[in-house]
């Protein structure tokens, strides 16, 4: 038996987006940040450098649902992508549409992500008191259905 590393969805979505991003002048490749800590320690974003996408695990974490006699299970890993831009609300929606297009196009691409399905779960615009800064959240879910339960 050989070693197979466990896929990390945060790394997988960053590589999927950066590898498949179509770089228009109106929608350049954003800066990706992976976070693994709580909100009070949120990283500082220098919006003069560009748009940001912060990738973090959803509060529910990885979910495992067993099937029948526990021989098979489904693994679901939800992620939240937080988009921040200072350009315009239109740029925010264009970034969301680009992420949605990549998720729909690569939804069954298991060659480099270790999951069977990438599911676009929705978009929510965040309204804050900051002027001329637009934020939104996207929920992306990685799903692996019908896995054989490991015995070793």
C-alpha positions in Angstrom: 0.0 0.0 0.0 1.4 3.4 -0.9 1.0 6.8 0.7 -1.8 9.0 -0.6 -1.9 12.5 0.9 -5.3 13.7 2.1 -6.6 16.4 -0.3 -6.9 19.9 1.2 -9.9 21.7 -0.3 -8.5 25.2 0.5 -5.4 24.6 -1.6 -7.4 22.9 -4.3 -9.8 25.7 -4.8 -7.0 28.3 -4.9 -5.2 26.2 -7.5 -8.4 25.6 -9.6 -9.2 29.3 -9.6 -5.6 30.6 -10.4 -5.1 27.9 -13.1 -8.4 28.6 -14.8 -8.8 32.4 -14.3 -9.3 34.2 -17.6 -7.3 37.5 -17.1 -9.3 40.3 -18.6 -8.2 43.9 -18.0 -11.5 44.5 -16.1 -11.1 41.3 -13.9 -7.4 40.6 -13.2 -6.4 37.6 -11.1 -7.1 38.4 -7.4 -4.7 37.9 -4.5 -5.6 34.7 -2.7 -5.2 34.3 1.1 -5.8 31.1 3.0 -6.8 31.6 6.6 -7.1 29.0 9.3 -8.0 31.2 12.3 -10.9 33.2 13.7 -12.2 36.6 12.7 -10.4 38.8 15.4 -7.0 37.9 13.8 -8.2 38.7 10.3 -5.3 39.6 7.9 -4.9 43.2 6.7 -5.8 43.6 3.0 -3.9 46.2 1.0 -6.6 47.0 -1.6 -4.2 49.2 -3.5 -2.4 46.0 -4.7 -5.6 44.5 -6.1 -8.7 42.5 -5.2 -8.6 39.8 -2.6 -10.2 36.4 -2.1 -9.9 35.0 1.4 -10.4 31.2 1.5 -11.5 29.7 4.8 -13.3 26.6 6.0 -17.0 27.0 6.8 -17.9 26.9 10.4 -19.6 23.5 10.0 -16.2 21.8 9.0 -16.0 18.6 7.1 -19.2 16.5 7.4 -19.3 12.7 7.1 -22.6 10.9 6.4 -22.5 7.1 6.6 -24.6 4.9 4.2 -26.4 1.7 5.2 -24.2 -0.5 7.2 -21.3 2.0 7.6 -19.3 0.4 4.8 -19.6 3.6 2.6 -19.7 7.3 3.5 -20.2 10.7 1.9 -17.6 13.4 2.7 -18.7 17.0 2.3 -16.3 19.9 2.9 -17.8 23.5 2.7 -15.6 26.5 2.1 -16.3 30.2 2.2 -14.6 32.6 -0.3 -14.7 36.2 0.8 -14.2 38.7 -2.0 -13.0 42.2 -1.3 -12.6 44.9 -3.9 -12.3 48.7 -3.9 -13.1 49.2 -7.6 -16.9 48.8 -7.9 -19.9 46.7 -7.2 -19.7 45.6 -10.8 -16.2 44.2 -10.2 -17.5 42.3 -7.2 -20.2 40.6 -9.3 -17.8 40.0 -12.2 -15.4 38.2 -9.8 -18.3 36.1 -8.5 -19.4 35.2 -12.0 -15.8 34.1 -12.9 -15.7 31.9 -9.8 -19.1 30.5 -10.6 -18.0 29.8 -14.2 -14.9 28.0 -13.1 -16.8 25.9 -10.5 -19.4 24.9 -13.1 -16.8 24.1 -15.7 -14.6 22.1 -13.3 -17.3 20.6 -11.2 -16.3 17.0 -12.0 -12.6 17.5 -12.4 -11.1 15.1 -9.9 -7.7 14.9 -11.4 -6.1 17.3 -8.9 -8.6 17.9 -6.1 -9.4 14.5 -4.7 -13.1 15.2 -4.6 -15.8 14.1 -7.0 -17.8 17.3 -7.2 -17.2 21.0 -6.7 -20.5 22.7 -6.0 -21.2 26.4 -6.2 -23.5 27.1 -3.3 -24.4 30.8 -3.6 -23.3 34.4 -3.3 -24.1 37.0 -0.6 -23.1 40.6 -0.8 -21.9 42.0 2.5 -23.0 45.5 3.4 -20.7 47.4 5.8 -20.2 51.0 6.8 -16.9 51.2 4.8 -17.3 53.5 1.8 -16.1 52.4 -1.6 -15.2 48.9 -0.5 -17.4 46.0 -1.7 -17.4 42.6 -0.1 -19.2 39.4 -0.9 -19.1 35.7 0.2 -19.4 32.6 -1.9 -20.0 29.2 -0.6 -18.2 26.4 -2.4 -18.6 22.7 -1.4 -16.3 19.9 -2.2 -18.1 16.5 -2.2 -16.9 12.9 -2.3 -19.8 10.5 -2.3 -19.9 6.8 -1.8 -16.4 6.4 -0.4 -15.4 3.0 1.0 -14.8 3.3 4.7 -11.1 2.9 5.5 -10.2 -0.2 7.5 -6.5 0.5 8.1 
